[in-house]
């Protein structure tokens, strides 16, 4: 259920049996449906409201993820005006304040 929702499925079908009735292999019992709905709500929370809306992460999560953004570093001192080829730079954590990040680098 989690993966199906994450991949875009929005229509789900479950057959429900009662414990005092003959149980079929393709059906779920009420406690299994409860678990299934909890998984659905967790998937929706993790992925966002729907397939047409983008999930907006909480500010705390954004700050945490930003600590993993790579900065652009020169392999050696470069003269002013030097045109920088790929071989002269590498990407590494941490990103320093005011530094060009991998998000801004155009190869």
DRENPA-3360 file (N, C-alpha, C; in nm, 2 decimals, always signed):
BEGIN
1 = XXXXXXXX = +0.08/-0.12/+0.00/+0.00/+0.00/+0.00/+0.09/+0.12/+0.00 ~ +0.19/+0.13/+0.08/+0.28/+0.25/+0.09/+0.34/+0.27/-0.05 ~ +0.40/+0.17/-0.11/+0.47/+0.19/-0.24/+0.37/+0.22/-0.35 ~ +0.25/+0.16/-0.34/+0.15/+0.19/-0.45/+0.11/+0.33/-0.44 ~ +0.09/+0.38/-0.32/+0.05/+0.53/-0.31/+0.17/+0.62/-0.36 ~ +0.29/+0.58/-0.31/+0.41/+0.66/-0.35/+0.43/+0.66/-0.50 ~ +0.39/+0.56/-0.57/+0.40/+0.55/-0.72/+0.29/+0.61/-0.79 ~ +0.18/+0.66/-0.72/+0.08/+0.73/-0.78/-0.06/+0.66/-0.78;
9 = XXXXXXXX = -0.07/+0.54/-0.73/-0.20/+0.48/-0.72/-0.29/+0.56/-0.63 ~ -0.42/+0.58/-0.67/-0.51/+0.65/-0.58/-0.64/+0.57/-0.56 ~ -0.66/+0.46/-0.63/-0.78/+0.38/-0.62/-0.74/+0.25/-0.56 ~ -0.80/+0.21/-0.45/-0.77/+0.08/-0.39/-0.90/+0.01/-0.36 ~ -0.89/-0.13/-0.36/-1.01/-0.21/-0.33/-0.97/-0.32/-0.23 ~ -1.05/-0.34/-0.13/-1.03/-0.44/-0.03/-1.16/-0.51/-0.01 ~ -1.16/-0.64/+0.00/-1.27/-0.72/+0.04/-1.26/-0.75/+0.19 ~ -1.37/-0.73/+0.26/-1.37/-0.75/+0.41/-1.45/-0.87/+0.45;
17 = XXXXXXXX = -1.39/-0.96/+0.53/-1.46/-1.07/+0.59/-1.48/-1.05/+0.74 ~ -1.58/-1.11/+0.79/-1.60/-1.10/+0.94/-1.55/-1.23/+1.00 ~ -1.50/-1.22/+1.12/-1.43/-1.33/+1.18/-1.52/-1.45/+1.20 ~ -1.65/-1.43/+1.21/-1.74/-1.55/+1.24/-1.80/-1.60/+1.11 ~ -1.75/-1.56/+0.99/-1.79/-1.61/+0.86/-1.67/-1.68/+0.80 ~ -1.70/-1.76/+0.70/-1.59/-1.83/+0.62/-1.49/-1.72/+0.56 ~ -1.36/-1.73/+0.58/-1.27/-1.63/+0.54/-1.21/-1.68/+0.41 ~ -1.21/-1.59/+0.31/-1.15/-1.61/+0.18/-1.00/-1.56/+0.18;
25 = XXXXXXXX = -0.92/-1.62/+0.09/-0.78/-1.58/+0.09/-0.76/-1.44/+0.03 ~ -0.85/-1.39/-0.04/-0.83/-1.26/-0.10/-0.90/-1.14/-0.02 ~ -0.95/-1.18/+0.10/-1.02/-1.08/+0.18/-0.94/-1.05/+0.31 ~ -0.97/-0.94/+0.37/-0.91/-0.90/+0.49/-1.01/-0.90/+0.61 ~ -0.95/-0.92/+0.73/-1.03/-0.91/+0.85/-1.03/-0.77/+0.90 ~ -1.13/-0.73/+0.98/-1.14/-0.59/+1.03/-1.01/-0.54/+1.08 ~ -0.93/-0.61/+1.16/-0.81/-0.56/+1.22/-0.70/-0.54/+1.11 ~ -0.71/-0.62/+1.00/-0.62/-0.60/+0.89/-0.65/-0.47/+0.81;
33 = XXXXXXXX = -0.78/-0.45/+0.80/-0.82/-0.32/+0.73/-0.78/-0.20/+0.81 ~ -0.79/-0.21/+0.95/-0.74/-0.10/+1.03/-0.59/-0.07/+1.01 ~ -0.51/-0.18/+1.00/-0.37/-0.16/+0.97/-0.35/-0.11/+0.83 ~ -0.43/-0.15/+0.74/-0.42/-0.10/+0.60/-0.45/+0.05/+0.59 ~ -0.56/+0.09/+0.66/-0.59/+0.24/+0.66/-0.48/+0.32/+0.73 ~ -0.43/+0.27/+0.84/-0.32/+0.34/+0.90/-0.20/+0.36/+0.81 ~ -0.17/+0.25/+0.73/-0.06/+0.26/+0.63/-0.10/+0.36/+0.52 ~ -0.22/+0.37/+0.48/-0.27/+0.46/+0.38/-0.25/+0.61/+0.43;
41 = XXXXXXXX = -0.29/+0.63/+0.55/-0.27/+0.77/+0.61/-0.13/+0.80/+0.63 ~ -0.04/+0.71/+0.66/+0.10/+0.73/+0.67/+0.16/+0.77/+0.54 ~ +0.12/+0.69/+0.43/+0.17/+0.71/+0.30/+0.13/+0.85/+0.25 ~ +0.00/+0.89/+0.28/-0.04/+1.02/+0.24/+0.03/+1.13/+0.31 ~ +0.06/+1.11/+0.43/+0.14/+1.21/+0.51/+0.28/+1.22/+0.45 ~ +0.34/+1.11/+0.42/+0.48/+1.11/+0.37/+0.49/+1.17/+0.23 ~ +0.39/+1.14/+0.15/+0.40/+1.18/+0.00/+0.33/+1.31/-0.02 ~ +0.24/+1.36/+0.06/+0.17/+1.48/+0.04/+0.02/+1.45/+0.01;
49 = XXXXXXXX = -0.06/+1.55/-0.01/-0.20/+1.53/-0.01/-0.25/+1.45/-0.13 ~ -0.20/+1.47/-0.25/-0.24/+1.40/-0.36/-0.13/+1.40/-0.47 ~ -0.16/+1.33/-0.58/-0.06/+1.32/-0.69/-0.05/+1.46/-0.76 ~ -0.14/+1.55/-0.74/-0.14/+1.68/-0.81/-0.09/+1.79/-0.72 ~ -0.05/+1.76/-0.60/+0.00/+1.86/-0.51/+0.14/+1.82/-0.47 ~ +0.23/+1.92/-0.46/+0.36/+1.90/-0.41/+0.37/+1.91/-0.26 ~ +0.44/+1.81/-0.20/+0.46/+1.81/-0.06/+0.55/+1.93/-0.02 ~ +0.51/+2.00/+0.08/+0.59/+2.11/+0.13/+0.64/+2.06/+0.27;
57 = XXXXXXXX = +0.77/+2.03/+0.27/+0.83/+1.98/+0.40/+0.83/+2.09/+0.51 ~ +0.83/+2.04/+0.63/+0.84/+2.14/+0.74/+0.97/+2.21/+0.74 ~ +0.98/+2.33/+0.80/+1.10/+2.41/+0.80/+1.22/+2.33/+0.87 ~ +1.19/+2.26/+0.97/+1.29/+2.18/+1.04/+1.35/+2.08/+0.95 ~ +1.27/+2.01/+0.87/+1.32/+1.91/+0.77/+1.41/+1.98/+0.67 ~ +1.36/+2.09/+0.62/+1.44/+2.16/+0.52/+1.58/+2.20/+0.57 ~ +1.58/+2.26/+0.69/+1.71/+2.29/+0.75/+1.80/+2.17/+0.77 ~ +1.74/+2.06/+0.81/+1.82/+1.93/+0.82/+1.88/+1.89/+0.69;
65 = XXXXXXXX = +1.79/+1.89/+0.59/+1.84/+1.84/+0.45/+1.94/+1.94/+0.39 ~ +1.93/+2.07/+0.43/+2.03/+2.17/+0.38/+2.17/+2.14/+0.43 ~ +2.18/+2.07/+0.54/+2.31/+2.04/+0.59/+2.39/+1.94/+0.51 ~ +2.32/+1.87/+0.42/+2.38/+1.78/+0.33/+2.41/+1.83/+0.19 ~ +2.38/+1.96/+0.16/+2.41/+2.01/+0.03/+2.56/+2.03/+0.02 ~ +2.60/+1.99/-0.10/+2.75/+2.00/-0.13/+2.79/+2.13/-0.18 ~ +2.90/+2.18/-0.13/+2.96/+2.30/-0.18/+3.06/+2.27/-0.29 ~ +3.09/+2.38/-0.38/+3.18/+2.36/-0.49/+3.32/+2.41/-0.43;
73 = XXXXXXXX = +3.42/+2.32/-0.44/+3.55/+2.35/-0.40/+3.65/+2.35/-0.51 ~ +3.75/+2.44/-0.51/+3.86/+2.43/-0.61/+3.96/+2.33/-0.56 ~ +4.02/+2.26/-0.66/+4.12/+2.16/-0.62/+4.25/+2.22/-0.59 ~ +4.28/+2.34/-0.64/+4.40/+2.42/-0.61/+4.36/+2.57/-0.62 ~ +4.46/+2.66/-0.58/+4.44/+2.80/-0.60/+4.42/+2.83/-0.75 ~ +4.33/+2.92/-0.78/+4.30/+2.95/-0.92/+4.32/+3.10/-0.93 ~ +4.38/+3.15/-1.04/+4.40/+3.29/-1.06/+4.26/+3.36/-1.10 ~ +4.25/+3.49/-1.07/+4.13/+3.56/-1.10/+4.11/+3.56/-1.25;
81 = XXXXXXXX = +3.98/+3.54/-1.29/+3.95/+3.54/-1.43/+3.97/+3.40/-1.50 ~ +4.01/+3.31/-1.42/+4.04/+3.17/-1.47/+3.90/+3.11/-1.51 ~ +3.89/+3.05/-1.63/+3.77/+2.98/-1.67/+3.78/+2.84/-1.61 ~ +3.69/+2.80/-1.53/+3.70/+2.68/-1.45/+3.64/+2.56/-1.52 ~ +3.73/+2.47/-1.57/+3.68/+2.34/-1.62/+3.64/+2.24/-1.51 ~ +3.57/+2.14/-1.54/+3.53/+2.04/-1.45/+3.64/+1.98/-1.36 ~ +3.76/+1.96/-1.42/+3.87/+1.90/-1.35/+3.93/+1.99/-1.24 ~ +3.89/+2.12/-1.24/+3.95/+2.21/-1.14/+3.86/+2.21/-1.01;
89 = XXXXXXXX = +3.75/+2.15/-1.01/+3.66/+2.16/-0.89/+3.61/+2.02/-0.85 ~ +3.57/+2.01/-0.72/+3.50/+1.90/-0.67/+3.39/+1.94/-0.58 ~ +3.29/+1.85/-0.55/+3.18/+1.88/-0.46/+3.20/+1.81/-0.33 ~ +3.17/+1.88/-0.22/+3.19/+1.82/-0.09/+3.10/+1.89/+0.02 ~ +3.07/+1.82/+0.12/+3.00/+1.87/+0.24/+3.11/+1.91/+0.33 ~ +3.10/+2.03/+0.40/+2.98/+2.11/+0.41/+2.98/+2.23/+0.31 ~ +2.87/+2.28/+0.29/+2.85/+2.40/+0.22/+2.87/+2.52/+0.31 ~ +2.97/+2.61/+0.28/+3.00/+2.72/+0.36/+2.91/+2.84/+0.33;
97 = XXXXXXXX = +2.88/+2.92/+0.42/+2.80/+3.04/+0.40/+2.86/+3.13/+0.29 ~ +2.78/+3.16/+0.19/+2.83/+3.25/+0.08/+2.90/+3.17/-0.03 ~ +2.91/+3.04/-0.02/+2.98/+2.95/-0.12/+2.88/+2.91/-0.22 ~ +2.93/+2.88/-0.34/+2.84/+2.83/-0.45/+2.81/+2.68/-0.42 ~ +2.68/+2.65/-0.43/+2.64/+2.51/-0.40/+2.63/+2.43/-0.53 ~ +2.62/+2.30/-0.51/+2.60/+2.21/-0.62/+2.47/+2.24/-0.69 ~ +2.37/+2.30/-0.62/+2.25/+2.34/-0.68/+2.26/+2.45/-0.78 ~ +2.37/+2.53/-0.77/+2.39/+2.65/-0.86/+2.49/+2.62/-0.97;
105 = XXX = +2.56/+2.51/-0.96/+2.67/+2.48/-1.05/+2.61/+2.43/-1.18 ~ +2.66/+2.49/-1.29/+2.61/+2.45/-1.43/+2.73/+2.38/-1.49 ~ +2.72/+2.25/-1.52/+2.83/+2.18/-1.59/+2.83/+2.21/-1.73;
% end
